[in-house]
Amino acid sequence: MPTPVLAPDAPIFLVLNAKSGKGEAMNAREVIERGCTAAGRMLHTFPIDKRHPPKQQARAAVAAARAAGGIVAVAGGDGTINATAQAVLGSGCAFGVLPQGTFNYFGRNHGIPTEIEGALEVLLTQAPQAVQVGQVNERVFLVNASMGLYATLLEDRETYKSQYGRNRLVALAAALLTLVRGHRPWTLRLSWKDEVQELRTTSLFVGNNALQFEQVGVAEGEALTQGALAAVVMKPQGLLARVGLLLRGALRRLDDAKTIDTLSFRALDVEPARGSRHRRVKVATDGELAWMEMPLRFQVAPELLWLIRPAASRVPDAAAARDTTA
């Protein structure tokens, strides 16, 4: 699909989650409205609430943007951004992001400022560029998808955050408690490229975000700039080894761990080994959990996402990367 052609005054159709992130999200709508008015841009807002869930509002924004030649934008955390990207992918619309979450891996990876004013300036002044998207059984992920211990960690983290607040200390405490409990290992059959391997694991983590891999010290993340996805497979291990793994990640030395394997691919098929009872698994995509039937297929999405981002970015244009690896 060709690069979206936008008029200088292309209208903006904004999916807004004012509850994402910390207290500054409460002022996001006012800042966005003021900035769009000053730039002479029409703004149409699709707020998320109990009666209007993210997927519904995202689909409505995409339909309106396609009819008007506009931009679909989203203000929210990684989960809200994911839901909007799912609707935008393959639509031909340009996609803008105003990060409002706690970690903001997607926006930061693509050079989009974390403060609302800077992100809005990018949205209003920059052009769309192609970026790579991951999929697991056709469900989009922009940052990562996982099953096993890491997915449980995310579920526990949300439970603790709802009780004690959304900050990094709460996230760390939740991670430690999840690691103490551990996760029952699976025996899985993995197929990618010309490789087939059967292994026991407590967690399979597939990433589409070079920044996240860089922060924990996994060199396999370099594949993400070359049109591939990267995976980390955790071997079964005791409590001390699990805690040690967390510390290695905090010190950006996860590659040194002997209890993980890494690989890169454009498509990876995951199924239970013969005799395994695991046919239905809980999978996290950008922090959002859902039950999925195995086998699972993790892959680089065939469609490109046309993200409005700074011209100089740490991640190369995905269309150019595909031309190079074709």
Secondary structure as GFF3:
##gff-version 3
##sequence-region A 1 326
A	DSSP	beta_strand	12	16	.	.	.	ID=ss1
A	DSSP	three_ten_helix	23	27	.	.	.	ID=ss2
A	DSSP	alpha_helix	28	38	.	.	.	ID=ss3
A	DSSP	beta_strand	43	47	.	.	.	ID=ss4
A	DSSP	alpha_helix	54	68	.	.	.	ID=ss5
A	DSSP	beta_strand	71	76	.	.	.	ID=ss6
A	DSSP	alpha_helix	78	88	.	.	.	ID=ss7
A	DSSP	beta_strand	94	99	.	.	.	ID=ss8
A	DSSP	alpha_helix	105	109	.	.	.	ID=ss9
A	DSSP	alpha_helix	116	125	.	.	.	ID=ss10
A	DSSP	beta_strand	128	131	.	.	.	ID=ss11
A	DSSP	beta_strand	134	136	.	.	.	ID=ss12
A	DSSP	beta_strand	139	141	.	.	.	ID=ss13
A	DSSP	beta_strand	144	148	.	.	.	ID=ss14
A	DSSP	alpha_helix	149	164	.	.	.	ID=ss15
A	DSSP	alpha_helix	168	181	.	.	.	ID=ss16
A	DSSP	beta_strand	186	192	.	.	.	ID=ss17
A	DSSP	beta_strand	195	201	.	.	.	ID=ss18
A	DSSP	beta_strand	203	207	.	.	.	ID=ss19
A	DSSP	alpha_helix	210	216	.	.	.	ID=ss20
A	DSSP	three_ten_helix	219	226	.	.	.	ID=ss21
A	DSSP	beta_strand	229	234	.	.	.	ID=ss22
A	DSSP	alpha_helix	239	250	.	.	.	ID=ss23
A	DSSP	three_ten_helix	254	256	.	.	.	ID=ss24
A	DSSP	beta_strand	260	265	.	.	.	ID=ss25
A	DSSP	beta_strand	267	272	.	.	.	ID=ss26
A	DSSP	beta_strand	280	285	.	.	.	ID=ss27
A	DSSP	beta_strand	288	293	.	.	.	ID=ss28
A	DSSP	beta_strand	296	300	.	.	.	ID=ss29
A	DSSP	beta_strand	305	308	.	.	.	ID=ss30
A	DSSP	alpha_helix	318	325	.	.	.	ID=ss31
###
